[in-house]
């Protein structure tokens, strides 16, 4: 995706990324983190505002800083960086609410043709997985770098 994005900061392992959203609500620190799961080479993507007290991700806050496209492009940039370093990784993502999961689906759908050049994308159903299909509701998403 050749979209405007925020500058990222990360450590050597490229598992935690930080950036600052800028908009009408001010400067809002964000975190994208790739958490290992109990499954080999499967990571969970966590994303949200940075809690300034604990330093952890708060994925319940609704920032509405009028920069969702730029934020999405920045999160996708972390996915490229992470999968460059972790070549065999599968990355699982889901929203903290149904409406956030729907926003993720809309973002994937909008850039699907471009995303499929670099990633395999699967949608999570109640009890199975399938290749991502436009217009279908999913509980989560799994991506693997081609």
C-alpha positions in Angstrom: 0.0 0.0 0.0 1.4 3.3 -1.0 -0.5 5.4 1.6 0.7 8.1 3.9 1.7 6.7 7.3 3.2 7.7 10.6 6.8 7.2 11.5 7.4 4.0 13.5 9.7 3.2 16.3 10.6 -0.4 17.2 13.2 -2.6 18.8 15.4 -5.1 17.0 12.9 -7.9 17.2 10.2 -5.9 15.4 7.6 -7.2 17.8 6.5 -3.9 19.4 6.0 -0.7 17.4 5.0 2.7 18.6 3.8 5.8 16.7 1.8 9.0 17.4 -1.5 9.7 15.8 -2.0 13.4 15.1 -5.3 15.1 14.5 -8.0 17.3 16.0 -7.9 15.4 19.4 -4.1 16.1 19.6 -1.2 13.7 19.7 -2.2 10.2 20.7 0.5 7.6 21.3 -0.3 4.2 19.7 1.1 0.7 20.1 1.1 -2.3 17.7 2.4 -5.5 19.3 2.8 -9.0 18.0 2.3 -11.5 20.8 3.4 -15.2 20.5 0.6 -17.7 21.0 0.7 -21.3 22.1 0.9 -22.3 18.4 4.3 -22.4 16.7 4.8 -19.4 14.4 1.3 -17.9 15.2 1.2 -14.4 16.6 -1.7 -12.2 17.8 -1.6 -8.6 16.6 -2.5 -6.2 19.4 -3.2 -2.6 18.6 -4.5 0.4 20.5 -3.7 3.6 22.3 -0.7 3.5 24.6 -1.7 3.7 28.3 0.7 6.4 29.5 0.7 5.0 33.1 1.3 1.3 32.4 2.8 1.5 28.9 0.4 -1.2 27.8 -2.1 -1.3 24.9 -5.6 0.0 25.6 -7.7 -1.4 22.8 -11.0 -0.1 24.2 -10.5 3.6 23.7 -12.1 5.3 20.7 -9.8 8.0 19.6 -11.6 9.4 16.5 -8.6 11.5 15.6 -9.8 11.7 11.9 -6.7 9.8 10.7 -8.0 6.2 10.4 -6.6 5.7 6.9 -3.1 6.9 8.0 -3.3 4.7 11.2 -4.4 1.7 9.1 -1.5 2.2 6.7 0.9 2.5 9.7 -0.4 -0.8 11.2 0.0 -2.5 7.8 3.6 -1.2 7.6 4.3 -3.0 10.9 2.9 -6.2 9.4 5.3 -5.9 6.5 8.2 -5.2 8.9 7.2 -8.0 11.3 6.8 -10.6 8.5 10.1 -9.6 6.9 11.8 -10.5 10.2 9.6 -13.5 11.1 9.2 -15.2 7.7 7.2 -18.2 8.8 4.8 -16.2 11.0 1.0 -16.3 10.8 -0.6 -13.2 12.3 -4.1 -13.4 13.9 -6.1 -10.2 14.3 -9.5 -9.5 15.7 -11.2 -6.4 17.1 -11.9 -5.9 20.8 -15.5 -5.4 19.7 -17.7 -6.5 16.8 -17.6 -3.0 15.4 -13.8 -2.9 15.4 -13.6 -6.4 13.8 -16.0 -5.0 11.1 -13.7 -2.0 10.6 -10.8 -4.4 10.1 -12.8 -6.3 7.5 -13.7 -3.1 5.7 -10.0 -2.1 5.6 -9.0 -5.5 4.3 -11.7 -5.3 1.7 -10.8 -1.9 0.5 -7.2 -2.9 -0.2 -7.8 -6.6 -0.9 -6.3 -6.8 -4.4 -3.1 -5.1 -3.3 -2.9 -7.1 -0.1 -3.2 -10.4 -1.9 -0.1 -9.7 -3.8 1.9 -10.0 -0.6 -0.3 -12.0 1.9 -2.5 -15.0 2.1 -5.6 -13.8 4.0 -8.1 -16.0 5.8 -11.3 -15.2 7.6 -12.4 -16.9 10.8 -15.9 -18.4 10.9 -17.5 -19.9 14.0 -15.7 -23.2 13.7 -13.5 -23.0 10.6 -11.3 -20.9 8.4 -11.6 -19.9 4.7 -9.9 -17.7 2.3 -11.1 -14.2 2.8 -14.1 -13.3 0.8 -15.5 -9.8 0.2 -18.8 -9.0 1.9 -18.6 -11.8 4.4 -18.6 -11.3 8.2 -15.7 -12.9 10.1 -14.7 -13.2 13.7 -11.1 -12.7 13.0 -8.4 -12.7 10.4 -5.2 -14.7 9.8 -2.5 -13.5 7.4 0.7 -15.1 6.1 3.3 -13.4 4.0 3.7 -15.0 0.5 
